[in-house]
Amino acid sequence: MKQHRRAFIRQSLAGAAGLALAGCGQAPHRTAGAAQLRVRGANEDIRVAVIGVGSKGAGHVRHFHGLPGVRIVALCDADTAQLASSLQWLSERNQSPRICQDMREILDAPDVDAVVIATPNHWHALATVWACQAGKDVYVEKPVAHCPWEGRKMIEAAEKYGRIVQAGTQLRSDPGTAAAFEYIRQGNLGKVLLARAVSYRLRRGIGKVSGPQPIPDSVNYDLFCGPAPKGPLLRKNLHYDWHWFWNFGNGDLGNLGVHRLDLIRSLLRYPHPPPRVLSVGGRFGFDDDGETANTQLVYHDYPVPIITEIRNLPARAGATAAPHYRNLREAVVVVCEGGWFGGYAGGWIYDNDNKRVKQFEGDGGAAHAQNFISAVRSRRREELVCDVAEGHASVMLCHLGNISHRLGHEASPQEVHAALAGDADMLEAWERMKEHLAANGIDLAKTRATLGALPEMDPETETFVGNASPAAPTSWPATPIAGPMSCPSACEEEASGESFRRAFVTASALALTGCGRSLLRCSASSRPMRVGLVTYQWGKDWDLPTLLANCKAAGMEGVELRTTHRHGVEPSLSAARRREVRARFADSPVALVGLGSVVALDSPDPAQLQHQIEDGRAFVLLSRDVGSSGVKIRPNSSHEREGVPRENPRTDRPRLRSTGPLRRRLRPGNPHGDARRLHLGRGHPPHLSDRRPSQRAGMLELQSRRHAPTRPRGELPTGPTLLRRHPAHPRPGQSQLSMPPVGTALGSERLSRLDSL
């Protein structure tokens, strides 16, 4: 079932991003008719197809097969080797489902009533939207979506096409947990003060590879990647380990943490994400290729705060078991005035002396699939225990935790302690996390944790509203990011030259960790975010006139010119050519945001450092001549073993400070403020880049420009305490987070580096 790439993209746009748009292209599947919306009789079979039959999907095959009035009629997986096991299991029970690798064959089949989606996370949204368009009901595994924007599109699709869509957070259907939560809501333990989502799951590193790995013969890799970028396989195992790569998964926060967070949110009945979320953590102890955090604390700033704790390392070095918190490893902990609850599938009530008081027995949510089938029969979405909107609301907590982490910066233990000092519960969790890492031989003074950013969000609209710090100036320029997502221009599509895989790409590439442009849309009162392009893969082969024309057509407000690309803006330019470049940008609505050099100011060798300084000076002069606002230099990474810290250039060298006069000539009066560089995958919204250039496909850049008020030169905002109890909220659990000053916790790269010269 082959399809041309451009047609696939256009259809995907119409199906996934264009739910509210007319005339964007033909939907890939038929829409639901009246016959498909009818109530089904109790004796009528519900015909189910399972898409994705790895370990989780194979379990769904067995579970749904055991439900009365349900037949498994089709199986789909991009890997035929995974199909074989479930096919054999069904054959032994006299079932003969058809099999395929392309899910569109199932979605086009008239004899399929509902689909179970157990693919990798990056496929969840597109498969759900397609299924809704095709008139199928959907049971979709957790996390329901790979990013916030996708989740909202799934909700819209379910509403528009009248489909039953259940989120696969099965613990919502656990009777013991539900009874315990009702016991708490009735006030038997007094007020709820704090909730913890504890996920201590022992894992091992996934190893390292020296280059691209062969794709198994049984795998259609194009179909496996689907809406994600189709890059080389850079991990040993194709399956499951995708969880630890941003292009496909959401880390353990989105893998296991979402189960705990979904339960807590259902207890507290919060309909929206919190206004602020802060992450602290990193990937420790694994010498491997994984990208996501394996040890993480996340603070969710609700009236009753939620603290998520993720740990994948053993209790101590050499141990064979995971650590525990209050003798619990994977649990929800709800702290109240008169005691606390601890458990997962059911659990116990404890008094304040930690004595067991009352038990609630659970079954792990065994009735969750049956709840879905019952709603499919009745056509009553309100019967669902956890519909797609509820699933989206819960996974938003995971998305925001990952956003905070990926926008953060490496910080010393002292800096993290200072940032968390305003919240005793979070600080206590940090101290336990430090002890846990120390027990595994990890020195946080050398291998630093990432202190996350703290962006503020309007919870109801799920939009970021800018820097709300009291220390931030109130006179920022209000430049809106508004309107629907726009598609890449025709020339961008032609330039990409890649095979079919970009389902959500064009509709959601301009996104913050997958948030989509709508999530980044700022409030009317404060709109500091602008979108621009870095010539990394998009734009690297365009000459300067073409680059400016394409950026203008795509609505890009700025561009960073990377060195060695076809635009030709290099230190070797003559004075006349520099004036020409400056004039081109002056006549264009596209701003020259900066120059991307390959200069690193980190060599321990004095002669080599002097060469680096001279290269930096050349780029600074070029930046001044062509009207750029700054120069990007590389972080210190090549000489850490010689004692050069990653976070600071070699400011101890007098020769390095010789660039100071040039910096002052480049930015007289410090008018340019701070720039945030967020690396986003070309193919799919959630992809901030990791540190490996091979993974940084198609950079986009979000510029947050602060026109700071006049202050003495060299005076910087003081460091923040990120978590701070406010006098207006004296009760435990009633906390509010304060934004750090710009340039501290949020961090800036280009201009802060120039300031240090």
PEBEL-V665921 format. One record per run of one state. SS is the DSSP state (alpha for helix, beta for strand, coil for the rest). FROM is the first residue (numbers start at 1). TO is the last residue. Records with the same first field share a line. If there is no record, write none. Layout:
SS = FROM-TO ; FROM-TO
This chain:
coil = 1-4 ; 18-33 ; 38-45 ; 52-54 ; 66-69 ; 77-78 ; 92-97 ; 101-102 ; 108-113 ; 118-120 ; 134-136 ; 142-147 ; 162-164 ; 169-169 ; 174-174 ; 186-191 ; 201-212 ; 214-218 ; 220-220 ; 226-232 ; 234-240 ; 245-250 ; 269-275 ; 283-294 ; 301-305 ; 312-313 ; 315-321 ; 323-324 ; 326-327 ; 329-329 ; 337-338 ; 344-345 ; 351-355 ; 362-367 ; 379-380 ; 384-386 ; 407-408 ; 412-412 ; 421-421 ; 423-423 ; 440-448 ; 452-455 ; 459-462 ; 465-489 ; 497-504 ; 509-515 ; 521-522 ; 524-525 ; 527-528 ; 535-543 ; 555-557 ; 563-574 ; 587-590 ; 597-605 ; 627-630 ; 633-639 ; 643-653 ; 658-659 ; 667-667 ; 671-692 ; 696-699 ; 705-722 ; 725-735 ; 738-749 ; 756-757
alpha = 5-17 ; 34-37 ; 55-65 ; 80-91 ; 103-107 ; 121-133 ; 148-161 ; 170-173 ; 175-185 ; 221-225 ; 241-244 ; 251-268 ; 368-378 ; 381-383 ; 388-406 ; 413-420 ; 424-439 ; 490-496 ; 505-508 ; 516-520 ; 544-554 ; 575-586 ; 606-626 ; 640-642 ; 654-657 ; 660-666 ; 668-670 ; 693-695 ; 750-755
beta = 46-51 ; 70-76 ; 79-79 ; 98-100 ; 114-117 ; 137-141 ; 165-168 ; 192-200 ; 213-213 ; 219-219 ; 233-233 ; 276-282 ; 295-300 ; 306-311 ; 314-314 ; 322-322 ; 325-325 ; 328-328 ; 330-336 ; 339-343 ; 346-350 ; 356-361 ; 387-387 ; 409-411 ; 422-422 ; 449-451 ; 456-458 ; 463-464 ; 523-523 ; 526-526 ; 529-534 ; 558-562 ; 591-596 ; 631-632 ; 700-704 ; 723-724 ; 736-737
